[in-house]
Amino acid sequence: MAVCLGLAAMSAWNRHGGQPIPAAGWGDIAIIEPDTSDPSMWQLVPGVGPVLSRRLAVTAAAGAIRAPADLQKVDGVGPVLLARLQDCIRW
């Protein structure tokens, strides 16, 4: 499994007021729940910035990310990022 959280984990923890963040796991790996994760969770994946994280969160909340192939429909997700994202999402 790819490393989905790195140093950004503590930042996300702090943004959520020290409360558990919506991901299973801790340390170097987190699993994103596509339909419930907010943009800050998507940003924990290397290569996902603020704009793309919002796109991913909105698309997922609309129910349009149900399988790995659906990630390619989001503008800004190429083959390298697709591989990273696939390993970080609970399908």
Buried (B, 14 or more C-beta within 10 A) or exposed (E): EEBBBEEBBEEBBEBBEEEEBBBEBEEEBBBBBBBEBBBBBBBBBBEBEEEBBBBBBEBBBEEBBEEBEBBEEBEEBEEEBBEBBBBBBBE
